[in-house]
Amino acid sequence: MEIMYILYGLLLIVSTILSLKIVKLYQIFVLHFVINFLAVLLLQSHKDLYGLGLISTYITFFVSIKFLKDKYNVDTIYSIEGLVHKIPLFSFIFRGVTLMLGLFPPFLHSNIVYLNLLTSKNNVVVLDLILLLLFDFIVFMRLTNNIIFGKPNDKIVYIDISKFYSFFLILLLILNISLGVYILLNI
Amino acid sequence: MNSVVFLIPFIPLVIALLILFIDYKKVIPKISIFFSLLIAGLSIYGTFQQFKYNTPIISENKLLSFDRLSSILTLYVAILGIIIRKYSYKYMWDEPGYKRFFILLNFIFSSIYFLLMANHILIIMLAWIGLSLSLFYLLSFRSDSKSAVYFGSLAFWFHRLGDLFFIISMVLIVRRMDNLYLSDLKNLWLSSINLDLELAAIFLVLAAMCKSSIIPFHFWLPYTSEGPTPVSALMHAGIVNVGGIILNKFAYLFLHTEYALNIAFIFGLITAILASMIMLTIPDVKRALGYSTVGQMGYMIMEVGVGAFSLAIYHLMVHGIFKATLFLESGNVIHQARKEPNITKSFSYKVFLEEERKFNKNFQFLIGVVVLALVLLTVIEFLSKKDLSNYYAALVFLAFGWLTSFQLFNSFFKVSKEQSLGILISLVASFTLIVIIYSFIGLAFENYLYGENYKKLFEAANLSFGLVSVAILFLILTAVVMWALSYYSNYGENGKTNLKNKVILVYRILYEELYLRKLFLSLFKMR
């Protein structure tokens, strides 16, 4: 098991360097999914809830990048910026997505990672979880600074996400947060 | 009935949720202010309960607690919150994202309240991280400006480094103590001896240094002036104090360490002196104010380093009120200047802009001799006593006197044209009054927050005679050298160009912010 933790740690280091270079949204999706899915090996408790948190995260992330691709033909993180000024509903949802990807509280899988970080007795596991936080933080910063923030382009006609999809995605966000808070109340 | 105080951290979240569904702009700040008055009311009730019963109120699930430290700080933050929301009502009116601003403001206040009232280590950790995140969103509020986003991101990187140190510290504490509740940990720390918690304490000090902008983690603070004025006020008055607050929350941890408080003392002292000196060379007013805050935070951490934990709390509150006033007033002045460019005649105009009066060179020399004599007398007094542990508070006042007078007199005499004996006497008198009030209230805080345990914290600081001597010598040497450089740069004869070049070199090092600006800007090229 120890060898697996060390190998995962090395994979995290490589992925962190890769996360600084890749620009395509689908590549970021796949890399983030693989790394965070494999993190279940490190967890001592609440693995099932962690998986549930990840599912809601990746559904919302996938729908968001599909929306950007369909409406604005956006493939990379540099193709569009300043969405917070033009399409507030989608920006609100995408902000939630980036927070989930960045392992920020009070989301379900984030709280589980921090709980395992505090209670783990294995130093390699703690180190791996810290590297995971670093990797997720870099993904968060790249998505936030390049898509949500920035100066919007006046030549683009911005169309916000439909209320139907937004209701579904916000519901997923709320479920994720509620379960996250539930975990905190029952620690 | 006492449990009603636990509503405090949730109320800002309720405000944020309500604002989300309100479109009518005028209602948004009114709801915010109304509920923040409720928070202030609950804080006053909780403080009254603490005065009456002197036992912390702990929630049923032990996740939150309301003790004496929480009572003072929640009240302080609640009042600050009311002022900032009231100010933002009109100031942010014409800015795009008015609703978003108030939502983010309430999130950051919620994080602060959770941090102040958390009893479970995980909740403290999540509140600590939530605070960094909310600050990043507020600093990058004007997200169409590349520099605002860049410096907001830079600040977030430093805060994340602080988060990393904090996480490591908490992991080490939980591993060693096998307990996740702060109330239990405090009792264990007070009743046990020689627990090996050195590394955990050092990482906690490093985390506090990142959040409170202590050298070498200070770079982010002076460059965050692109955020809205209320955010700058909140940051300088509230957020940067979090380092001192967390060290106070975990104060009894330091009873089981040898070197952690010494590290805080050294870095605090270096920051207090260097940041104050850099502040005097920076031409940009906002950056200069940033360095002024860095200096004061250095001083706060230094107070913790000598074991004066409660004094640090008092200092951060007073500094916070002063700085918030400064930033909010500067915003007002800018607004007024946009409407009316002519400066109104007032006392300030008379002091700073009228014709220069003749300055007596011998008078300045005399002041230098008198101050030097007083300092030497104090040092001899220190050295002649055998037991220095009673004089830690005096060391703090010595540093306070040096720093504040250095800033006060240099700023005043550098900027003003008025150099009369009357002004000098009034400055010295008000300064003396401040020191007396400072010491009186500091003692009151000591008894309120720590009772008899405050002596243990002073003993835990265990500053060695060597360290104290070096600190005093460093202070005296810096004061003498800077005074001499200042004197000879103004009055040196033409032949003394060597000395003038040295003055320019020292000035340049400070102006370039110890060359750290170039280093950090070249390291953090983000895209």
Boltz contact constraints between the chains, C-beta under 6 A:
constraints:
  - contact:
      token1: [A, 82]
      token2: [B, 144]
      max_distance: 6.0
  - contact:
      token1: [A, 84]
      token2: [B, 143]
      max_distance: 6.0
  - contact:
      token1: [A, 104]
      token2: [B, 133]
      max_distance: 6.0
  - contact:
      token1: [A, 105]
      token2: [B, 126]
      max_distance: 6.0
  - contact:
      token1: [A, 105]
      token2: [B, 129]
      max_distance: 6.0
  - contact:
      token1: [A, 105]
      token2: [B, 130]
      max_distance: 6.0
  - contact:
      token1: [A, 115]
      token2: [B, 122]
      max_distance: 6.0
  - contact:
      token1: [A, 118]
      token2: [B, 122]
      max_distance: 6.0
  - contact:
      token1: [A, 118]
      token2: [B, 174]
      max_distance: 6.0
  - contact:
      token1: [A, 126]
      token2: [B, 171]
      max_distance: 6.0
  - contact:
      token1: [A, 145]
      token2: [B, 149]
      max_distance: 6.0
  - contact:
      token1: [A, 145]
      token2: [B, 153]
      max_distance: 6.0
  - contact:
      token1: [A, 149]
      token2: [B, 140]
      max_distance: 6.0
  - contact:
      token1: [A, 149]
      token2: [B, 143]
      max_distance: 6.0
  - contact:
      token1: [A, 149]
      token2: [B, 149]
      max_distance: 6.0
  - contact:
      token1: [A, 151]
      token2: [B, 144]
      max_distance: 6.0
